[in-house]
Amino acid sequence: MAQPVTASASRPTHVRYVVLGLTVIAYMITYMDRQILATARPVIMKDLGITLATMGWVTFGFRMAYALFQIPGGWLGDTIGARRALAIVVTWWSAFTALTALAWSATSMIVIQVFFGLGEAGAFPIATRSLSRWMRPTERGFAQGITHAGSRLGGAITPPIVALAIMPFFGWRAAFYAFGVLGVVWATVWFFYYRDTPEKHGGVNAAERELIAGGIQRKVSGPVPWRKILSHGNLWVLAVMYFFYNYNLNVYQDWFPIYLQESRGMTLKQMGFYASLPLLAGVVGDLGGGWFSDIVLRRTGNVNLARRWVAIAGFLLSAAATVPAVLTHDPKISVACYCVAFFGLEWTVGISWAVPLDIGGDYAGSVSAVMNMLGNVGGAVAAAVVTYTAAHYGWNVPFLMTAGLCLIAAALYLKIDATRRILG
């Protein structure tokens, strides 16, 4: 006589959510480590005698290294697995986060930031691959939304920590040491807990394995099909759209704190508070966009409706809110409008990262690496363009440009088809 199945045996475990939580923390650390420099930039410039234009090249060095090593980073994750690859790259960039504290000149800062960028380049593509093995299609938008929300939360909490709790008492160098240690701790926990597939994890029961496997088609591991990936025209439309998104993102991430000081006349303490507000609004946008996209997908089954039109709405909102943010004379109203603009911009990001999962399948790491590579070329271009335009035409021009780029990104989304899988 068959034994009845107990409730505990039939109820799925929740290891996939622990994996998701660890990934969220990794994303937080990436942006915390980047935001230290953005927050401490005015003090570092004064201490090391670096001009605004030269600081633009420091940021350009990081962004270009970060962009150019996206594909090698994605390849590393697809080749040796996310468990080892992510532990390696997080340890690497955490070491160079700490080494930034030893910089003594603009040249040394550029060299260290380039190596820092090489390490961080692998983070998002490898993490995307890790989620492709663990998250079902109807969870992907939310998963990508919450991971990017984690990154923006990390960026949001860093300015007050650095500007209010570390720099006044220990100096700017101490912040880089502290955050470097944090990354090494995370890498250790990830390596000992994560496994490349649910089947290899001892904490996953049969019910959770079946739940995950029911929504994911796995392919036999083999060489990354670069010819098919790079010849997929839809991917390049996605990548160009992400170029404009990432340009705008890095205007906020790299230059918003110094904009508040130089254009809005804020003190270091005021900047530490107000610079975090748009990033906090971005956290809500990250969560909301991915969550809403998944709801639309579950209710309609139409992946393009869920991805394309939800993202377009975010870009249009960001463009509309940017204009009053720039033109108003009241700093507080300006920051409030920037919060709305950044909310709209971030509404799109979880959706954009869900598309590589939709079209890339088991090679989502390499697919997302191509998208993120071109996106971060946009971030590098922003470093040069923002510092030049701010120096010659004032700070209003770089931010007004972001509104126009949002409109271009919205138009490109009309051509993105999330149903066109690269491997059929």
C-alpha positions, 0 to 999 in steps of 0.5 A, spaced: 500 500 500 502 506 497 504 511 503 501 518 503 505 524 501 506 528 507 505 536 507 513 537 508 515 532 503 510 535 497 512 542 499 518 545 495 524 548 499 526 555 498 533 555 496 532 559 489 530 565 494 536 564 498 540 564 491 536 570 489 538 574 496 545 572 495 545 575 488 541 581 490 547 583 496 552 582 490 549 587 486 548 592 492 556 591 493 557 593 486 554 599 486 556 601 493 564 600 491 562 604 485 559 610 489 564 611 494 568 614 489 562 618 486 561 621 493 568 622 495 570 625 489 570 633 491 575 631 497 579 626 493 580 632 487 582 637 492 587 632 496 590 629 490 590 635 486 585 632 480 581 637 476 574 635 474 576 634 466 582 629 469 577 626 474 572 624 468 578 620 465 579 616 471 571 615 471 572 613 463 578 608 465 573 604 469 567 604 465 571 602 458 575 597 462 568 595 465 565 595 458 570 591 454 570 585 459 563 584 459 564 579 454 570 575 457 566 576 464 560 572 461 564 567 457 567 565 464 561 564 467 558 560 461 565 556 461 566 555 469 560 556 472 557 562 476 559 559 483 567 559 481 566 565 476 562 570 481 567 568 487 573 570 483 571 576 480 568 579 486 574 577 490 578 581 484 574 587 484 574 588 492 581 587 492 582 593 487 576 597 491 581 597 497 587 598 493 584 605 491 585 607 498 593 607 496 592 612 490 597 618 490 595 621 483 591 621 477 595 616 474 595 611 479 587 612 480 586 611 473 590 604 473 587 602 479 580 604 477 581 600 470 583 594 474 577 595 478 573 595 472 576 589 469 573 585 475 566 588 476 565 587 468 563 580 470 558 581 475 552 582 472 553 577 466 555 571 471 549 573 476 544 573 470 547 566 468 546 564 475 539 566 475 537 563 468 538 556 472 534 557 478 528 562 476 522 560 472 520 565 466 514 568 470 519 570 475 525 573 471 522 580 471 521 580 478 528 577 479 532 582 475 528 587 478 529 586 485 537 584 483 537 591 480 533 594 486 539 591 490 544 595 486 541 602 487 539 601 494 547 599 495 548 606 491 543 610 495 545 608 502 553 609 500 553 617 500 550 618 507 555 612 510 561 615 506 559 622 507 557 622 514 559 616 518 566 615 515 570 621 511 569 626 517 572 621 522 577 617 518 578 620 511 576 618 504 581 612 504 578 608 510 571 608 506 575 604 500 578 599 505 572 597 509 568 596 503 573 592 500 573 587 506 565 586 505 566 584 498 571 578 500 566 576 505 560 575 500 565 571 495 566 566 501 559 565 503 557 565 495 562 559 494 560 555 499 553 556 499 551 556 491 551 551 486 551 551 479 544 548 478 538 546 483 540 538 482 547 539 485 544 543 491 543 538 497 538 543 500 533 543 494 528 538 495 524 534 489 518 539 489 523 545 488 527 541 483 520 540 479 518 547 480 524 550 477 525 545 471 517 545 469 519 552 467 526 552 464 528 548 458 536 546 459 541 544 454 547 540 454 553 544 456 557 546 450 561 551 447 558 558 447 555 559 440 558 566 439 556 566 431 549 565 433 549 570 438 553 575 435 548 575 428 542 575 432 540 582 430 534 583 435 540 583 440 544 589 437 537 593 438 537 591 445 544 593 446 543 600 443 537 601 447 541 599 453 547 604 451 542 610 452 539 607 458 546 606 461 549 613 459 543 616 463 544 611 469 551 613 469 550 621 469 546 620 475 551 615 479 557 618 477 556 626 477 549 627 481 553 628 487 558 633 485 552 636 481 548 638 487 555 641 490 557 645 484 550 647 481 545 647 487 550 649 492 549 644 497 554 642 503 558 635 503 553 633 509 547 636 504 549 632 498 550 626 502 543 626 504 540 628 497 544 624 493 541 618 495 534 620 494 533 619 487 537 612 488 532 610 493 526 612 488 530 607 483 530 602 488 522 602 487 522 603 480 527 597 479 522 593 483 515 595 480 517 595 473 520 587 473 514 586 478 509 589 473 512 586 467 511 579 470 504 580 472 502 582 465 506 576 462 502 571 467 495 574 465 496 575 458 502 570 456 504 576 451 511 576 452 512 583 448 507 586 451 510 585 458 517 587 456 516 592 450 510 596 453 512 596 460 519 599 459 517 604 454 512 607 459 518 608 464 522 611 459 517 616 457 516 618 464 523 619 465 524 624 459 518 628 462 520 629 469 527 631 467 525 637 464 522 641 470 528 637 474 533 641 470 529 648 470 526 649 477 530 654 481 528 650 488 533 645 489 528 641 493 523 641 488 529 639 483 531 633 487 524 631 487 523 631 480 529 627 479 527 622 483 521 621 479 525 621 473 530 616 476 524 612 478 522 612 470 529 610 468 529 604 473 522 602 471 526 599 465 532 595 467 529 589 470 525 588 464 531 589 460 535 584 463 529 579 463 530 579 455 537 576 455 533 570 459 528 570 454 532 570 448 538 567 451 536 561 455 542 557 457 547 562 454 544 568 458 550 570 461 554 571 454 547 574 451 547 579 457 554 580 456 554 583 449 548 588 452 552 590 458 558 591 454 555 596 449 551 599 455 557 601 459 560 604 453 555 609 453 557 609 461 564 611 459 562 616 453 558 619 459 564 620 463 567 624 457 561 628 455 558 630 462 565 633 464 566 637 458 559 640 457 558 641 464 565 645 464 563 649 458 556 650 458 554 648 465 550 642 469 543 643 466 546 641 459 548 634 461 541 632 464 537 635 459 541 630 454 538 625 458 531 626 457 532 626 449 536 619 450 530 616 454 526 618 448 531 614 443 531 608 448 523 608 448 523 608 440 528 602 440 524 598 444 519 598 439 523 594 435 525 589 441 522 582 440 523 578 446 520 572 443 525 571 438 530 566 441 537 566 439 537 558 439 530 557 436 
